[in-house]
Amino acid sequence: MTCTDAGSSPSLDLSGAYQRQLDHLIAMAKVEGFKAYAWKRAQALDEDQSGLFTGIADALKAAMLAGQEKALASEGQSETKHP
């Protein structure tokens, strides 16, 4: 990060920050050893005073449930193909 003026602060580019953080949390939650940490982090971000990450805990939960349903459907299809 480069500052051009000692008295000014650089602007932050927050566009896409929510989605990048959600994607990162989803990836971590898929690893068994990091699932609990990802959930606690999502809850902490959700409570952040900036409001930038409001709803991220619910979004992580929905993504993980959707992933489980997809995995279960996939397992069901493979069982019918290979009795």
C-alpha positions as CSV (number, residue, x, y, z in Angstrom):
1,M,0.0,0.0,0.0
2,T,1.4,3.3,-1.0
3,C,0.5,6.7,0.5
4,T,1.1,9.7,-1.7
5,D,0.5,12.2,1.0
6,A,1.5,11.7,4.6
7,G,-1.8,13.4,5.8
8,S,-4.1,11.4,3.6
9,S,-5.3,7.8,4.0
10,P,-5.7,5.5,1.0
11,S,-9.2,4.6,0.0
12,L,-10.2,1.1,0.6
13,D,-11.8,-1.0,-2.3
14,L,-14.5,-3.0,-0.5
15,S,-16.3,-4.0,-3.7
16,G,-16.6,-7.8,-3.6
17,A,-15.2,-8.1,0.0
18,Y,-18.3,-9.8,1.2
19,Q,-18.3,-12.4,-1.5
20,R,-14.5,-13.0,-1.2
21,Q,-14.9,-13.5,2.5
22,L,-17.9,-15.8,2.1
23,D,-16.0,-17.9,-0.5
24,H,-13.0,-18.2,1.9
25,L,-15.3,-19.2,4.8
26,I,-17.0,-21.8,2.6
27,A,-13.7,-23.3,1.5
28,M,-12.5,-23.4,5.2
29,A,-15.8,-25.0,6.4
30,K,-15.4,-27.8,3.9
31,V,-12.2,-28.9,5.7
32,E,-13.3,-30.9,8.8
33,G,-10.7,-29.4,11.1
34,F,-11.6,-25.8,10.2
35,K,-15.4,-26.1,10.1
36,A,-15.9,-24.8,13.7
37,Y,-13.4,-22.0,13.2
38,A,-15.1,-20.9,9.9
39,W,-18.5,-20.9,11.7
40,K,-17.2,-18.8,14.6
41,R,-15.5,-16.4,12.2
42,A,-18.7,-16.0,10.2
43,Q,-20.6,-15.2,13.4
44,A,-18.0,-12.6,14.4
45,L,-18.0,-11.0,11.0
46,D,-21.8,-10.9,11.0
47,E,-21.7,-8.9,14.3
48,D,-19.1,-6.5,12.9
49,Q,-20.1,-2.8,13.6
50,S,-19.3,-1.8,10.0
51,G,-22.3,-3.8,8.7
52,L,-20.2,-4.9,5.7
53,F,-20.7,-8.6,6.5
54,T,-24.2,-8.6,7.9
55,G,-25.9,-11.9,7.0
56,I,-22.6,-13.7,6.2
57,A,-23.3,-16.4,8.9
58,D,-26.7,-17.2,7.4
59,A,-25.1,-17.2,3.9
60,L,-22.4,-19.7,5.1
61,K,-25.0,-21.9,6.7
62,A,-27.1,-21.9,3.5
63,A,-24.1,-22.7,1.3
64,M,-23.0,-25.6,3.5
65,L,-26.6,-27.0,3.6
66,A,-26.8,-26.7,-0.2
67,G,-23.5,-28.5,-0.5
68,Q,-24.7,-31.3,1.8
69,E,-27.9,-31.7,-0.2
70,K,-26.0,-31.8,-3.4
71,A,-23.6,-34.4,-2.0
72,L,-26.4,-36.6,-0.8
73,A,-28.2,-36.4,-4.2
74,S,-25.0,-37.3,-5.9
75,E,-24.5,-40.3,-3.6
76,G,-28.1,-41.4,-4.2
77,Q,-27.6,-41.3,-8.0
78,S,-24.3,-43.3,-7.8
79,E,-26.0,-46.0,-5.6
80,T,-28.8,-46.4,-8.2
81,K,-26.2,-46.7,-11.0
82,H,-24.1,-49.2,-9.1
83,P,-26.3,-51.6,-7.1
